[in-house]
């Protein structure tokens, strides 16, 4: 049943479906499409009804093999239903994210949906000391395929790469946003800014690039309505079913922030540690279950992974947020929360960590490792 008043649309405009339409970027996208003259109808898909007006709600689990029955009249599907929470069990999250992408692609092929848009992350490029700044959209995917959220993204990208081979005629576009911020966004990246100090690796300076979910929704609207053409290094143009290479489109604020600018905006000081000590301690804590993310995730707060949004820029798209304003939004969203290496802690623990400084923090981490080992032996 549709909710709200639906405006008349062009009969030749596409019917666009949005998964994860009840919250986050999916909700924002559904609301944008509902008032667009470039869309004939909006099908909102989620496990429960949301509040987007002027759309047709179809309550469904996108991991259900029968999903194709809900897509009979859909031309374009944008898959935004991705679990990014650091608190989700990694195996459950991997199943949720990868099976979701697989089911969506298979269902779309069965229902003759012509274009699928999968949202992953610019994290798939990997964060490294020798990364060019910015990375081209067709740069190699050098991220490590491990149990982290990055591993989920890489497997989803593999689904995208195989889709045109197994389902001829199906066009796939992969959208890779920078570090997401905005209402409801809770990721390993946002939790970095819940820490009392900004972790840095000695001799290295990260370059921070953000993507507000409103800007992501605006970009997805252009992609879904066919308003983009391929830019430099972007692969095939969206809608070109004859090309078997999925289009890769980066989304993010223009440019990046240096660490000194981040310190000024956040009012937080850095603490610097040698790379071996930083990543070695973090990995031991993760293996003992004391932190949610593997040490490789810390590479993304220590080394650059800025993406060049060439395709969107060449189409005239401009983000509404710059990196500074996006970071301020992130700080507003995380106010009152405290995290250390991605793990939420109480305010008292965070205060102690602030007072302790870098050296004592590392000693405390080592003590936590020893205590955990003793508990396991006991």
N, C-alpha and C positions, 0 to 999 in steps of 0.2 A: 504494500500500500504506500502510495506517495504521501509525503507530508508537506504542507505548505502549498503555496500557489506556484504551479509550474508554468513558465512562460512558453509561448510558442517558439519552436526551433525550426531551423532550416531542415528540410527533409533529407538533404544530402549530407548533413553533419553526422559525425560518428556518435555511436552510443559508447560511453566510457564507463568502465567498472573500476572501482577503487576498493582494494582490500585494506583492512585495518581502518575503516572509515569512521569509526566511533571515537577515535582519539588521535592526538598528536598531529603529525604531518598529514596523515590520511584524512582526518577530519577537516583540516584546513583546505586540502585539495578538493574534497567533495563539495565544500561550501563555495569554493571559487568556481568550480565547473558548473554548479547549479545555476549560476547567474551569467554564464558565458553563452553568447550567441553562436559560438563555434562548436557547441555540443548539442546533439539532439535529445539525449537523455543521459542521466547519471544513475548508475546502479551502485549503491553503497553496500558493501559486503563486510560483515563482521560477525563475531559470536553473539553480539547483542546490538539492539538498535541504539543509534546515537541521536544527536540533536540537529544534524545538518538538515535544513529545510529544502524542499523542492527536489528531492531525490527519491528514487525507488529503493527501499530497503529490502535486502534479501539476507536474512539471518542464516549464516552458514559458517562452517569450519573450513577454511581453505585447505586443510590437510585431508579433507574427506574425498575419497576416490570418486564420489558421485558429484563432485563440484561442477563438472561439465553440464549437468542438468540445469544449473542456475545461470549459465552463460549463453543461452541459445541466441539472444539478440545482441550480444556484445561485439563491438568492433575492436576496441582497445581496452586492455586491462593493465592497470598500474598496481603493482604489488608492493605495498608499503608495510604490510603486517610482518614486522621483524622484531624479535626479542633482543634488546641490547643491554638488558640489566646485568650488572656485575654480580647480582645476588642469585641469579638462576643457576641451578646445577648445570655444569658445562655439557654433560651428556644430554640432558633434557633440552637445553637450549639448542644444541647442535641438531637434534632430531626435529625440533620445532621449526627452526629456520631453513634447514636444507630440505626437509620433506615438504615444507610449505612451497618452496621454489619449484621443486620437482612436480608436485601436484598441480600447481598453477599452470606450469608450462604444458603438462600433459592434458589437462582439462581444456586449456585454450585451444590446443591443436585439435582435440576431439570436437569442440564446439565451433570450429572454424573462426575463432578469433584471429584477426590478422596481425595484431601487434601487441607484444607483451613488454612491459617496462618493469625491470627489476631494480630495486634500490639496494645497493650494497654500501660501500664506503671507500673513500680515497686511501684508507689504511691498507688496501690490497697492494699498493705500490711498495709498501715497506717504508720504514724510517731508517735512514742511514747517513753516516757522516758525509759520504760523497754524493748524495742525491743532488741533482741540479735543482735550483730554486728559481722558478717553479718547475714541476714535473709536467711533461707533455701528456696529453690524454692517452696517447698510444705508447707510453713508456712501459717497459716490462713489469710484470707483477712479481716483485721480489720479496713480498712478505713471507714469513715462515708459516707453513701449514701445520699449526699445532692445535691444542685444545682450547685456545682463546677464541674470542669473538672474531678475530681476524681469520682464523681457520674456517669459521662458518661462512664468512664472506667469500673466501676463496672457493669453497665448495659450491656456493651459489653461482659464482662466476663460471665454474666448470659446467654447471647445468645450462647456463646461458650459452656457453660456447658450443655445447653439443646439440642444443635445441634445433638450430637450422639444419643440422645434418640428419637428425632423426625425424624431424617434422618439416619437410620441405614446404616452403611457402609461408612459414611463420617468421615474422620479423621480431627480433629481440633487441631491446635497448637496455644497456646497463648504465645506471646513474650512480655516480660516486661522489657523495657529498664530503666536504671537509668535516672537522670536528663539530658535531651537531650541538646546538644550544637552543633553548626555548622552554616554554612551560611543559613540565612533565618529562623532560629529557634527563635521564640518569644513566650515565655511562662511566667507563673507566676514565675517559678524558675529563668529564665534568667533575668527577671526584678528585682529580688532581688539584682542583682549585678549592676544594674543601679542606685541604691540608693547611696547617698553620704556617708552613714555609713552602717555597717553591723548589722542588728538587731539581738540581742541575748536575751535569757531569762535568768534571774539571776539564777545561780546555775546549768545551763545546758549547754552542749556543743554539737553542732550538728556534725555529721560526713558526710562530703560531698563526694558523688560519682557521677561521670558524665558518659555520654555515647555520644561519637561523632557520628554524623549520618553516617560517613564513616564506623565506626566499626559496627553500627547497620546494614548497608547494607551488610557488609561482613558476619555477622552472619545469616542474612536472606537468603543469597545465599546458605550457607551450609544447612540450614534447608530445603529450597525449593528443593535442589538437592538430598536430602536424605543422606547427608554426616554425619549426627549425629546419635548417638544411645543414649538411655536414660541414664542420669547420676544419681547420688544419689539424691533422692528426687524429680525427675523430672516428675513423672507420667509415662504415656505410651510413648513408643518410637514413633517418628514421622513416619507415614506410617502404624502403627498398627491399622487397622480399627476395629479389634475385641475388642479393649479396649474402654470403654465408657467414660473414664476419659481424658479430654483434657490435653495435655502436657503443662506444664508451664516452660518456659525457660527465665532465667534472662540474661540481656546483660548490660555490663558496664565495666568501667575500673577496674583494679585490686586494691583492697584495698580501702582506703578512705583518705580524708584530714581532719585533726583536724582544729578547728577554728583559732588557732595560725598560721598554715600554710597558710590558706586562707587569713588572714590579711597580711602576708608577701608577698604573690604573688600579691594580689590586690592593696596593698598600702593603704587599707582602714582600719580604726579603727572600732571597734564594739561600739555600745551603748546598755547597758543592762537595761532591765526593768523587773519588776515582771510579772509573767505569767498572772495573773488576769488582770492587767492594760493593758498589750500588747494585749491580745486576746479580752478583753472587748471593748476597744477603737476601735480596728479593726472591730469588728462585728457591732458596732454602725455606723461607717463610711460606711460599706457595705450596711446596711439596708437603709441608706439615699441615696444610689447610688453614693457615693463619691469615692469608690474604687471598682475595678472589681471583687475581689475575697473575699469569706467569710473568717472569722477568722480562720477556720479550715485549710485553705491553709497555714497559717503561721506556723502550726505545722511542715511542711516540711522544714522550714528553721531554726527551733529551736530544733528539735528532730531527732534522727537517723532513716534512712530507707534504709540502705545499703543492697544490694542483692548479694547473693553468686551465681556466674555464673557457677555452678557445671557441668551442662550438656555440655556447650560449652567447659569448661576447660578440661573435661574428653575426649572430641573429638579432643583435640589438638589446639583448636582455641585460638588465643591470640589477644587482642586489639592492634591496632597500636598506640593508644594514652594512656598515663597515666593520672591520675587525674590532675596533675599540668599542663601538656600541654593542656589538654582539657579546663581547666579554663582559660588559657591564650588565647585560641581561643575565648572563650566566651567574654573575656574582649575586644578583638579586634573587635568583632562583635557589642558590645554594646557601643563602644567609642562614646562620644558625645551625648548619650541619657541619660535622667534623669527620674527616677521614684521614687515615694514614696508609699509604701504599694501597689505596683503593678500598680499604676496610673501614666501615663506619665505626666511630668510637664516640664516647661521651665527651662532653665539653671539658671535664676535668682532665681526662687523658690527653686531650689536644693541648690544653694549657701547659701540662707537664712537658709535653713534647716540644712546645715552643720554648720553654725555659731551658730545656736540656741542651738544645743545640745539636749540631750534626753528629759530633763524636759520641755523645751520650746516647743519642738516638740509635746509632749503630750498635753500641754496647747493649742497649735495651733489646734490640732485635735479636742479637746473639743469645741473650739470656732467655728470651722467649723460645728460641729454638731449643735450648738446653732443657727448659721446663717441659716443653712438648715431648721431647725424646724420653724424659724420665716418666711422664705419664703413660707413654706408649709401652715402655718396658715394664711398668708396674701393672 
